[in-house]
Amino acid sequence: MTKIAIIGSGFIGRAWAITFARAGFDVALADQATDAPEAALSYIEGVLPALADNDLLNGHSPAAVRARLSAAPSYAAALDGAVHAQENAPEVLAIKLALFAELDRLASPETVLASSTSALLPSAFSEALPGRHRVCVCHPINPPYLIPAVEVVPAPWTSAETMTRAGDLMRAAGQSPIVMKRELDGFVMNRMQGALLEEAFRLVAEGYASVEDIDVGIREGLALRWSFMGPFETIDLNAPGGVADYVARYQQIYERISPSQWHRVDWAGDVLGTVLAERRKRLPEEELQARQVWRDRRLMALAAHKRKADQDFGA
C-alpha cells in the first residue's frame, strides 16, 4: 500500500480521503482541530454505502475502503511514510505559509506537498521553503470522488519530477489531471467558470433573461454536450470539416458579440437582489441542504452512467 497524508480534514479533506482510499491507498487524516479527523471518518462512513450502491468504490466494499482510513494524532504521524500530502487548510495566505513551512520540515524529502487551494498561486506560499521544488497545487472540483478533474499547477521552481509524480498519482487515484505548464491566477477551471458566470450575471443585470432561463440554457443545453465533451471537441464535431471549418463559419459571430462582453457588472450590486429573489422562490433557504444532498446523489448517478458508458464504448 502507498500512504497518503490528508492535512486538514474538513469539507475538502474528507472528500479527498474517500478518493484515495477507494483507489487502494492507505490514508491518514490529520487536523489542527483534534476532533476533526474522527468527524470526517464518521461522515465518510455515511457516504460509502451510497457510493457502493452506484458501483463507485472500484468493486470494494464500504468496509474495505473504511479500513484504509485512519485518524492521525498529529501532522507528523500522518506524514510518516507518506509519498504524498494533500493540504486542505483555509484559503488564507498566512495560514498556508505557516502550514507549508511545518509540512516541509516534518515530511520526508521524497514526499510531494500538494495544496487543494483554488485561490492562491503555489509560488505565494512556497518561495521561502528549503524543499520548494516538491510543492505544487492539486486543486479538485469538489467532491473529487464524484468529479475527476483536478488541476496540477507548478510554482516557477516546482521540479518536473514533482509534476510527473503528482500527475501520475492523480491518475492512479482515478482522477483526470489538468497538468498546467505554469501557474496563472484562477488556474484553468475557475477562469472558464468565471467567464460563464460573468456573462450570466451580465444577462440578468441588463434584463435580457431570467435566472432560471440562464440555468435552463446550461442545464438543458450546453451542459448535455459538456458532460462528455470539452469545448474544443464540441466545435470540432459541430461543423462538417471539423474545428477549422467551425472557425471559418462562426468566428465572425463571436467577434461581433465580444465587444459587448468587455464590461462587467458587480455581482454584489443590484443584480444580487434579483438573483436571490428568483433562486429563493424556486428553492427556499431552509431546503438548501436537502438540495445539496440531491445534487450529490445525481452526481453519483451521472458518474456511474459515465463510467459504464465509457466501458461499453471501449468494448
NORCOR-V396951 format. One record per backbone hydrogen bond with DSSP energy under -0.5 kcal/mol. CO is the residue of the C=O (numbers start at 1). NH is the residue of the N-H. If there is no record, write none. Layout:
BEGIN
<<CO | NH> <CO | NH>>
END
This chain:
BEGIN
<<2 | 26> <3 | 83> <3 | 84> <4 | 6> <4 | 28> <5 | 7> <5 | 86> <6 | 8> <6 | 30> <7 | 88> <10 | 14> <11 | 15> <12 | 16> <13 | 17> <14 | 18> <15 | 19> <16 | 20> <17 | 21> <18 | 22> <19 | 23> <20 | 25> <21 | 24> <26 | 4> <27 | 29> <27 | 70> <28 | 6> <29 | 72> <30 | 8> <32 | 34> <33 | 36> <33 | 37> <35 | 39> <36 | 40> <37 | 41> <38 | 42> <39 | 43> <40 | 44> <41 | 45> <42 | 46> <43 | 46> <43 | 47> <44 | 47> <44 | 48> <45 | 49> <47 | 50> <47 | 51> <48 | 52> <49 | 53> <50 | 54> <51 | 56> <52 | 55> <57 | 60> <61 | 65> <62 | 66> <63 | 67> <64 | 68> <65 | 68> <66 | 69> <68 | 27> <70 | 29> <70 | 72> <74 | 78> <75 | 79> <76 | 80> <79 | 82> <81 | 3> <83 | 112> <84 | 5> <85 | 87> <85 | 114> <86 | 7> <87 | 116> <90 | 92> <92 | 95> <92 | 96> <93 | 97> <94 | 98> <95 | 99> <96 | 100> <97 | 101> <98 | 102> <99 | 103> <100 | 104> <101 | 105> <102 | 106> <103 | 107> <108 | 111> <112 | 85> <112 | 114> <113 | 136> <114 | 87> <115 | 138> <121 | 124> <121 | 125> <122 | 125> <122 | 126> <123 | 127> <126 | 129> <129 | 132> <131 | 134> <132 | 135> <133 | 159> <134 | 113> <135 | 155> <136 | 115> <137 | 153> <138 | 140> <139 | 151> <140 | 142> <143 | 146> <143 | 147> <146 | 148> <148 | 176> <149 | 141> <150 | 152> <150 | 178> <151 | 139> <151 | 153> <152 | 180> <153 | 137> <155 | 158> <159 | 163> <160 | 164> <161 | 165> <162 | 166> <163 | 167> <164 | 168> <165 | 169> <166 | 170> <167 | 171> <168 | 172> <169 | 173> <170 | 175> <171 | 174> <175 | 177> <176 | 150> <177 | 179> <178 | 152> <178 | 180> <184 | 187> <186 | 190> <186 | 191> <188 | 192> <189 | 193> <190 | 194> <191 | 195> <192 | 196> <193 | 197> <194 | 198> <195 | 199> <196 | 200> <197 | 201> <198 | 202> <199 | 203> <200 | 204> <201 | 205> <202 | 206> <203 | 208> <203 | 209> <204 | 207> <210 | 214> <211 | 215> <212 | 216> <213 | 217> <214 | 218> <215 | 219> <216 | 220> <217 | 222> <218 | 221> <218 | 223> <221 | 224> <221 | 225> <222 | 225> <222 | 226> <223 | 227> <225 | 228> <225 | 229> <230 | 234> <231 | 235> <232 | 236> <233 | 237> <234 | 238> <235 | 238> <239 | 242> <242 | 246> <243 | 247> <244 | 248> <245 | 249> <246 | 250> <247 | 251> <250 | 253> <250 | 254> <251 | 255> <252 | 256> <253 | 257> <254 | 258> <255 | 259> <257 | 260> <258 | 261> <259 | 262> <265 | 267> <266 | 269> <269 | 272> <269 | 273> <270 | 273> <270 | 274> <271 | 275> <272 | 276> <273 | 277> <274 | 278> <275 | 279> <276 | 280> <277 | 281> <278 | 282> <279 | 283> <284 | 287> <285 | 288> <287 | 291> <288 | 292> <289 | 293> <290 | 294> <291 | 295> <292 | 296> <293 | 297> <294 | 298> <295 | 299> <296 | 300> <297 | 301> <298 | 302> <299 | 303> <300 | 304> <301 | 305> <302 | 306> <303 | 307> <304 | 308> <305 | 309> <306 | 310> <307 | 311> <308 | 312> <309 | 313> <310 | 314> <311 | 315>>
END
